[in-house]
Amino acid sequence: MGRTNRISMSLVHKELPSAAFLSKCLSDENRLRILLFLKNGKKSVSQIVEELHLSQPLVSHHLKELKRSLLVKIERNGPFIYYEVTDGKVIDIIAELAVLAKELLAGRKVF
Protein backbone atom coordinates (compact mmCIF):
# COMPACT_ATOMS: atom_id res chain seq x y z
CA MET A 1 0.00 0.00 0.00
CA GLY A 2 2.96 2.34 0.44
CA ARG A 3 3.22 3.09 -3.27
CA THR A 4 -0.46 4.08 -3.59
CA ASN A 5 -0.13 6.34 -0.54
CA ARG A 6 2.35 8.44 -2.52
CA ILE A 7 0.13 8.66 -5.59
CA SER A 8 -3.10 10.62 -5.56
CA MET A 9 -6.14 8.44 -6.10
CA SER A 10 -7.52 10.81 -8.76
CA LEU A 11 -4.34 10.27 -10.78
CA VAL A 12 -4.67 6.52 -10.33
CA HIS A 13 -8.25 6.57 -11.64
CA LYS A 14 -7.22 8.61 -14.69
CA GLU A 15 -4.50 6.09 -15.50
CA LEU A 16 -6.59 2.92 -15.10
CA PRO A 17 -7.02 2.31 -18.85
CA SER A 18 -3.23 2.50 -19.31
CA ALA A 19 -2.64 0.29 -16.29
CA ALA A 20 -5.12 -2.26 -17.65
CA PHE A 21 -3.35 -2.21 -21.03
CA LEU A 22 0.03 -2.95 -19.41
CA SER A 23 -1.48 -5.53 -17.07
CA LYS A 24 -2.83 -7.47 -20.03
CA CYS A 25 0.63 -7.55 -21.55
CA LEU A 26 2.08 -8.76 -18.24
CA SER A 27 -0.54 -11.50 -17.89
CA ASP A 28 1.49 -14.04 -19.88
CA GLU A 29 4.11 -16.11 -18.05
CA ASN A 30 6.40 -16.27 -21.10
CA ARG A 31 6.39 -12.48 -21.39
CA LEU A 32 7.33 -12.22 -17.73
CA ARG A 33 10.15 -14.73 -18.27
CA ILE A 34 11.41 -12.70 -21.25
CA LEU A 35 11.34 -9.46 -19.27
CA LEU A 36 13.23 -11.05 -16.39
CA PHE A 37 15.82 -12.43 -18.79
CA LEU A 38 16.27 -8.97 -20.30
CA LYS A 39 16.85 -7.32 -16.92
CA ASN A 40 20.61 -7.80 -17.26
CA GLY A 41 20.89 -6.06 -20.60
CA LYS A 42 20.30 -6.31 -24.31
CA LYS A 43 19.64 -9.73 -25.82
CA SER A 44 18.97 -11.01 -29.31
CA VAL A 45 16.00 -13.19 -30.22
CA SER A 46 18.31 -16.19 -30.58
CA GLN A 47 19.72 -15.63 -27.06
CA ILE A 48 16.18 -15.48 -25.65
CA VAL A 49 15.14 -18.62 -27.56
CA GLU A 50 18.19 -20.52 -26.33
CA GLU A 51 17.97 -19.43 -22.69
CA LEU A 52 14.21 -19.82 -22.23
CA HIS A 53 13.75 -22.91 -24.42
CA LEU A 54 10.93 -21.34 -26.40
CA SER A 55 10.38 -21.45 -30.15
CA GLN A 56 11.60 -18.53 -32.24
CA PRO A 57 8.10 -17.69 -33.55
CA LEU A 58 6.72 -17.66 -29.98
CA VAL A 59 9.51 -15.40 -28.73
CA SER A 60 9.04 -13.05 -31.70
CA HIS A 61 5.31 -12.86 -31.01
CA HIS A 62 5.84 -12.01 -27.33
CA LEU A 63 8.54 -9.46 -28.13
CA LYS A 64 6.16 -7.79 -30.57
CA GLU A 65 3.55 -7.50 -27.81
CA LEU A 66 6.10 -6.25 -25.28
CA LYS A 67 7.33 -3.65 -27.78
CA ARG A 68 3.74 -2.59 -28.58
CA SER A 69 3.20 -2.09 -24.84
CA LEU A 70 6.41 -0.04 -24.61
CA LEU A 71 7.92 -2.49 -22.10
CA VAL A 72 10.89 -3.30 -24.34
CA LYS A 73 12.83 -1.28 -26.85
CA ILE A 74 15.01 -2.40 -29.72
CA GLU A 75 18.46 -1.54 -30.92
CA ARG A 76 19.63 -2.43 -34.39
CA ASN A 77 23.28 -3.32 -34.88
CA GLY A 78 23.90 -4.31 -38.49
CA PRO A 79 21.70 -7.31 -39.28
CA PHE A 80 21.03 -7.97 -35.59
CA ILE A 81 18.24 -6.66 -33.40
CA TYR A 82 18.67 -6.51 -29.65
CA TYR A 83 15.88 -6.11 -27.10
CA GLU A 84 16.08 -4.54 -23.67
CA VAL A 85 13.70 -3.51 -20.92
CA THR A 86 12.54 0.07 -21.40
CA ASP A 87 12.29 0.85 -17.68
CA GLY A 88 13.76 -1.25 -14.88
CA LYS A 89 10.77 -0.44 -12.66
CA VAL A 90 8.82 -3.16 -14.48
CA ILE A 91 11.25 -5.74 -13.05
CA ASP A 92 10.56 -4.43 -9.53
CA ILE A 93 6.81 -4.62 -10.19
CA ILE A 94 7.10 -8.22 -11.39
CA ALA A 95 9.08 -9.11 -8.26
CA GLU A 96 6.48 -7.45 -6.00
CA LEU A 97 3.68 -9.20 -7.86
CA ALA A 98 5.41 -12.56 -7.40
CA VAL A 99 5.70 -11.96 -3.64
CA LEU A 100 2.05 -10.94 -3.42
CA ALA A 101 0.99 -14.00 -5.41
CA LYS A 102 2.99 -16.26 -3.11
CA GLU A 103 1.42 -14.70 -0.01
CA LEU A 104 -2.14 -14.74 -1.34
CA LEU A 105 -1.94 -18.24 -2.74
CA ALA A 106 0.08 -19.85 0.07
CA GLY A 107 -2.78 -21.97 1.36
CA ARG A 108 -4.44 -22.68 -1.96
CA LYS A 109 -4.00 -26.16 -3.40
CA VAL A 110 -5.79 -25.82 -6.77
CA PHE A 111 -6.66 -22.98 -9.14
LINTA-V302022 format. One line per field, one symbol per residue. psi: psi as a letter, one per 30 degrees, with the letter a starting at -180 (. if undefined). Layout:
psi = ???
This chain:
psi = feefefkkeeeeefgeeeeeeeeeeggkeeeeeeeeeffgaklleeeeeeefhlleeeeeeeeeeeeeggflllkkjbfkkkklkekffeeeeeeeeeeeeeeegefkel.
